[in-house]
Amino acid sequence: MNKTLNRPIRVLVAKVGLDGHDRGAKVIATSLRDAGMEVIYTGLRQTPEMVVNTALQEDVDAIGISILSGAHMTVFPKIVAIMKEKQLTDVLLTGGGIIPEGDMKKLQEIGVGELFPPGTPMASIVEYIENWVITNRNF
């Protein structure tokens, strides 16, 4: 891709619900920072409303949800609905964790971007976010 941005990509990394394991989210946040992105990490126990409000306040290009609790079929649709309600339709919603492949497809059908299982190379995640932002938010 020949296009580039004249600014750093801004990514919000969040843990939603009672899922208390955040090592993966911190690794992702650090890796995205190392790739030159500005990262806002919200910490544990966020609600979907808190995530979307923070995304609006921080003017992010992408939201990354780390989820290991099995609540992905509740959390992601709720975030998608709030993003639509608040007209946050030009921001990437992506994430990763323990999500069965069939559920990943269902979530993508409602507007969630690519979802990454444990073990995905960081370069793949960085490249996906960069390409999506350059294609969809180049302003």
MILUMKE-870320 format. One line per 3 residues: their letters; for each residue y, z, x of N, C-alpha, C. Coordinates in nm, 3 decimals, padded with zeros to 5 digits. Last residue first. Layout:
a = Y Z X Y Z X Y Z X ~ ... $
END
This chain:
fnr = 01.114 00.696 -00.751 01.258 00.700 -00.781 01.325 00.805 -00.698 ~ 00.821 00.636 -00.823 00.900 00.591 -00.709 01.047 00.580 -00.747 ~ 00.602 00.719 -00.976 00.724 00.801 -00.970 00.813 00.761 -00.853 $
nti = 00.377 00.549 -00.965 00.428 00.595 -01.095 00.560 00.672 -01.093 ~ 00.316 00.477 -00.699 00.303 00.378 -00.807 00.379 00.420 -00.933 ~ 00.355 00.714 -00.561 00.428 00.593 -00.518 00.427 00.488 -00.629 $
vwn = 00.170 00.878 -00.698 00.314 00.907 -00.703 00.395 00.783 -00.664 ~ -00.076 00.755 -00.637 -00.034 00.772 -00.776 00.117 00.792 -00.784 ~ -00.080 00.769 -00.354 -00.083 00.639 -00.422 -00.034 00.651 -00.566 $
eiy = -00.075 01.052 -00.314 00.029 00.964 -00.260 00.035 00.832 -00.335 ~ -00.315 01.129 -00.445 -00.185 01.179 -00.492 -00.072 01.088 -00.442 ~ -00.505 00.987 -00.287 -00.496 00.967 -00.432 -00.359 01.010 -00.485 $
evi = -00.461 01.093 -00.029 -00.440 00.950 -00.055 -00.424 00.923 -00.205 ~ -00.536 01.362 -00.072 -00.400 01.328 -00.027 -00.370 01.182 -00.062 ~ -00.807 01.325 -00.135 -00.716 01.389 -00.231 -00.572 01.353 -00.198 $
sam = -00.905 01.209 00.099 -00.919 01.139 -00.029 -00.822 01.194 -00.133 ~ -00.858 01.406 00.289 -00.788 01.278 00.302 -00.795 01.200 00.172 ~ -01.040 01.603 00.220 -00.898 01.624 00.191 -00.820 01.494 00.198 $
ptg = -01.345 01.511 00.064 -01.259 01.510 00.185 -01.112 01.522 00.147 ~ -01.505 01.737 -00.151 -01.428 01.612 -00.142 -01.343 01.617 -00.015 ~ -01.618 01.986 -00.175 -01.669 01.899 -00.070 -01.598 01.765 -00.058 $
ppf = -01.605 02.022 -00.528 -01.609 02.083 -00.395 -01.671 01.985 -00.295 ~ -01.457 01.733 -00.699 -01.554 01.842 -00.685 -01.546 01.904 -00.546 ~ -01.162 01.638 -00.855 -01.232 01.642 -00.729 -01.328 01.760 -00.721 $
leg = -01.046 01.395 -01.085 -01.083 01.535 -01.060 -01.178 01.538 -00.941 ~ -00.772 01.183 -01.167 -00.899 01.204 -01.098 -00.920 01.352 -01.071 ~ -00.586 01.298 -01.456 -00.614 01.207 -01.345 -00.750 01.236 -01.284 $
vgi = -00.604 01.316 -01.807 -00.612 01.387 -01.679 -00.647 01.284 -01.572 ~ -00.615 01.178 -02.049 -00.496 01.167 -01.966 -00.496 01.244 -01.836 ~ -00.846 01.171 -02.190 -00.730 01.230 -02.259 -00.605 01.234 -02.171 $
eql = -01.025 01.061 -02.009 -00.996 00.986 -02.131 -00.874 01.042 -02.207 ~ -01.055 01.266 -01.827 -00.977 01.147 -01.787 -00.940 01.063 -01.908 ~ -01.222 01.431 -01.976 -01.086 01.475 -01.944 -00.999 01.357 -01.902 $
kkm = -01.456 01.277 -01.982 -01.389 01.313 -02.107 -01.244 01.355 -02.082 ~ -01.516 01.272 -01.706 -01.487 01.148 -01.778 -01.413 01.175 -01.908 ~ -01.568 01.543 -01.658 -01.459 01.475 -01.587 -01.418 01.349 -01.661 $
dge = -01.794 01.582 -01.814 -01.668 01.644 -01.856 -01.549 01.581 -01.787 ~ -01.977 01.440 -01.657 -01.952 01.398 -01.795 -01.822 01.456 -01.849 ~ -01.976 01.596 -01.418 -01.926 01.458 -01.418 -01.895 01.407 -01.559 $
pii = -01.859 01.936 -01.444 -01.963 01.834 -01.454 -01.903 01.694 -01.470 ~ -01.677 02.110 -01.214 -01.660 02.036 -01.340 -01.770 01.929 -01.345 ~ -01.553 02.324 -01.017 -01.687 02.304 -01.070 -01.675 02.242 -01.210 $
ggg = -01.275 02.149 -00.881 -01.355 02.268 -00.898 -01.492 02.231 -00.949 ~ -00.947 02.013 -00.950 -01.080 02.014 -00.895 -01.148 02.147 -00.918 ~ -00.687 01.781 -01.047 -00.744 01.911 -01.014 -00.883 01.897 -00.956 $
tll = -00.394 01.656 -01.213 -00.520 01.638 -01.142 -00.577 01.776 -01.114 ~ -00.146 01.493 -01.361 -00.226 01.614 -01.378 -00.362 01.585 -01.318 ~ 00.161 01.352 -01.266 00.015 01.349 -01.251 -00.043 01.487 -01.278 $
vdt = 00.418 01.282 -01.490 00.371 01.371 -01.384 00.218 01.365 -01.383 ~ 00.536 01.168 -01.708 00.533 01.090 -01.585 00.493 01.174 -01.464 ~ 00.557 01.334 -01.924 00.453 01.231 -01.928 00.445 01.148 -01.800 $
lqk = 00.671 01.565 -02.050 00.642 01.559 -01.907 00.528 01.458 -01.887 ~ 00.750 01.645 -02.303 00.782 01.511 -02.255 00.769 01.499 -02.103 ~ 00.646 01.870 -02.407 00.768 01.887 -02.329 00.813 01.756 -02.264 $
ekm = 00.416 01.765 -02.526 00.515 01.834 -02.610 00.649 01.845 -02.538 ~ 00.278 01.681 -02.299 00.325 01.582 -02.397 00.436 01.641 -02.483 ~ 00.225 01.930 -02.181 00.301 01.830 -02.107 00.357 01.724 -02.202 $
iav = 00.069 02.043 -02.382 00.200 02.103 -02.353 00.287 02.004 -02.275 ~ -00.159 01.877 -02.365 -00.083 01.888 -02.491 00.057 01.944 -02.466 ~ -00.244 01.923 -02.101 -00.206 01.788 -02.143 -00.119 01.795 -02.268 $
ikp = -00.310 02.196 -02.122 -00.201 02.155 -02.034 -00.152 02.015 -02.072 ~ -00.526 02.174 -02.302 -00.408 02.254 -02.338 -00.288 02.214 -02.251 ~ -00.711 02.020 -02.156 -00.652 01.967 -02.279 -00.527 02.044 -02.323 $
fvt = -00.756 02.210 -01.935 -00.693 02.080 -01.914 -00.636 02.020 -02.044 ~ -00.874 02.443 -02.069 -00.752 02.449 -01.989 -00.684 02.313 -01.978 ~ -01.111 02.359 -02.195 -01.006 02.426 -02.272 -00.873 02.415 -02.198 $
mha = -01.266 02.249 -02.006 -01.253 02.173 -02.131 -01.156 02.240 -02.228 ~ -01.267 02.447 -01.801 -01.193 02.321 -01.783 -01.173 02.243 -01.912 ~ -01.390 02.688 -01.771 -01.298 02.673 -01.884 -01.221 02.541 -01.880 $
gsl = -01.536 02.743 -01.548 -01.605 02.675 -01.657 -01.517 02.652 -01.778 ~ -01.405 02.849 -01.328 -01.452 02.941 -01.433 -01.534 02.876 -01.542 ~ -01.274 02.708 -01.143 -01.414 02.736 -01.114 -01.480 02.815 -01.227 $
isi = -01.008 02.501 -01.075 -01.079 02.574 -01.180 -01.228 02.586 -01.145 ~ -00.686 02.416 -00.996 -00.813 02.456 -00.937 -00.885 02.542 -01.039 ~ -00.472 02.157 -01.067 -00.535 02.277 -01.121 -00.668 02.299 -01.051 $
gia = -00.175 02.019 -00.971 -00.315 02.030 -00.933 -00.371 02.162 -00.982 ~ 00.068 01.797 -01.068 00.014 01.931 -01.092 -00.133 01.927 -01.055 ~ 00.334 01.607 -00.923 00.193 01.625 -00.958 00.164 01.773 -00.979 $
dvd = 00.602 01.613 -00.886 00.542 01.483 -00.909 00.398 01.495 -00.959 ~ 00.826 01.863 -01.022 00.715 01.817 -00.940 00.670 01.677 -00.979 ~ 01.052 02.036 -01.081 01.062 01.890 -01.078 00.953 01.830 -00.989 $
eql = 01.048 02.305 -01.128 01.039 02.262 -00.988 01.046 02.111 -00.970 ~ 01.056 02.319 -01.406 01.161 02.384 -01.327 01.164 02.333 -01.184 ~ 00.817 02.181 -01.474 00.948 02.134 -01.518 01.060 02.190 -01.431 $
atn = 00.627 02.349 -01.356 00.634 02.208 -01.317 00.769 02.147 -01.356 ~ 00.671 02.583 -01.499 00.700 02.580 -01.356 00.713 02.436 -01.307 ~ 00.582 02.495 -01.752 00.721 02.538 -01.734 00.760 02.537 -01.586 $
vvm = 00.311 02.446 -01.693 00.398 02.335 -01.732 00.545 02.374 -01.716 ~ 00.226 02.711 -01.626 00.210 02.599 -01.533 00.307 02.486 -01.567 ~ 00.279 02.857 -01.858 00.347 02.892 -01.733 00.341 02.777 -01.633 $
ept = 00.101 02.731 -02.037 00.245 02.727 -02.060 00.324 02.757 -01.933 ~ -00.150 02.800 -01.930 -00.107 02.660 -01.932 00.044 02.646 -01.952 ~ -00.098 03.090 -01.718 -00.131 03.030 -01.848 -00.093 02.882 -01.842 $
qrl = -00.246 03.220 -01.419 -00.139 03.150 -01.488 -00.188 03.104 -01.625 ~ -00.404 03.365 -01.226 -00.386 03.409 -01.364 -00.265 03.348 -01.436 ~ -00.262 03.335 -00.891 -00.368 03.354 -00.990 -00.315 03.385 -01.129 $
gty = -00.016 03.098 -00.768 -00.100 03.216 -00.762 -00.197 03.222 -00.878 ~ 00.138 02.871 -00.745 00.178 02.972 -00.843 00.096 03.100 -00.836 ~ 00.276 02.694 -00.487 00.151 02.757 -00.531 00.187 02.874 -00.621 $
ive = 00.416 02.397 -00.422 00.449 02.523 -00.490 00.316 02.578 -00.538 ~ 00.477 02.190 -00.149 00.378 02.250 -00.237 00.430 02.382 -00.292 ~ 00.566 01.878 -00.034 00.620 02.009 -00.069 00.526 02.068 -00.173 $
mga = 00.368 01.704 00.213 00.412 01.727 00.075 00.476 01.865 00.063 ~ 00.257 01.657 00.460 00.399 01.630 00.441 00.451 01.650 00.301 ~ 00.005 01.740 00.508 00.021 01.596 00.489 00.167 01.559 00.459 $
drl = 00.032 02.013 00.503 00.010 01.950 00.634 00.028 01.798 00.627 ~ 00.043 02.042 00.225 00.162 02.071 00.307 00.151 02.003 00.443 ~ -00.222 01.981 00.167 -00.116 01.895 00.114 00.015 01.916 00.190 $
sta = -00.344 02.196 00.300 -00.372 02.059 00.341 -00.266 01.962 00.290 ~ -00.247 02.415 00.153 -00.218 02.403 00.297 -00.238 02.259 00.345 ~ -00.357 02.361 -00.100 -00.212 02.373 -00.083 -00.173 02.354 00.064 $
ivk = -00.634 02.368 -00.039 -00.571 02.244 -00.088 -00.420 02.249 -00.064 ~ -00.655 02.638 00.033 -00.691 02.533 00.131 -00.626 02.401 00.091 ~ -00.583 02.757 -00.209 -00.500 02.780 -00.089 -00.529 02.676 00.019 $
agr = -00.791 02.673 -00.371 -00.654 02.636 -00.405 -00.562 02.652 -00.284 ~ -01.009 02.800 -00.242 -01.000 02.653 -00.248 -00.858 02.606 -00.278 ~ -00.946 03.072 -00.290 -00.954 03.021 -00.154 -00.939 02.869 -00.151 $
dhg = -00.938 03.203 -00.535 -00.832 03.107 -00.502 -00.837 03.052 -00.360 ~ -01.087 03.336 -00.804 -01.123 03.284 -00.673 -01.022 03.176 -00.634 ~ -01.051 03.423 -01.064 -00.987 03.497 -00.956 -01.017 03.447 -00.817 $
dlg = -00.986 03.311 -01.374 -01.054 03.268 -01.253 -00.985 03.330 -01.132 ~ -00.851 03.353 -01.606 -00.900 03.471 -01.535 -00.978 03.438 -01.409 ~ -00.593 03.098 -01.607 -00.690 03.188 -01.670 -00.733 03.301 -01.578 $
vka = -00.550 02.871 -01.339 -00.524 02.906 -01.479 -00.634 02.998 -01.530 ~ -00.379 02.814 -01.051 -00.506 02.870 -01.100 -00.477 02.922 -01.240 ~ -00.207 02.533 -00.905 -00.216 02.650 -00.992 -00.361 02.687 -01.022 $
vlv = 00.040 02.360 -00.734 -00.101 02.398 -00.732 -00.113 02.529 -00.808 ~ 00.258 02.097 -00.756 00.235 02.233 -00.803 00.085 02.256 -00.802 ~ 00.422 01.892 -00.523 00.298 01.922 -00.594 00.294 02.070 -00.631 $
rip = 00.630 01.630 -00.433 00.627 01.772 -00.474 00.505 01.796 -00.563 ~ 00.671 01.428 -00.149 00.604 01.445 -00.278 00.598 01.594 -00.308 ~ 00.987 01.380 00.013 00.852 01.438 00.008 00.799 01.443 -00.136 $
rnl = 01.137 01.051 00.003 01.143 01.196 -00.015 01.001 01.251 -00.011 ~ 01.118 00.786 -00.026 01.223 00.833 00.064 01.241 00.984 00.053 ~ 00.789 00.646 -00.023 00.894 00.724 -00.087 00.997 00.764 00.018 $
tkn = 00.669 00.307 00.003 00.680 00.445 00.050 00.789 00.514 -00.030 ~ 00.445 00.030 -00.022 00.554 00.111 -00.074 00.552 00.250 -00.010 ~ 00.214 -00.090 00.063 00.332 -00.104 00.146 00.448 -00.018 00.100 $
m = -00.118 00.000 00.086 00.000 00.000 00.000 00.123 00.000 00.089 $
END
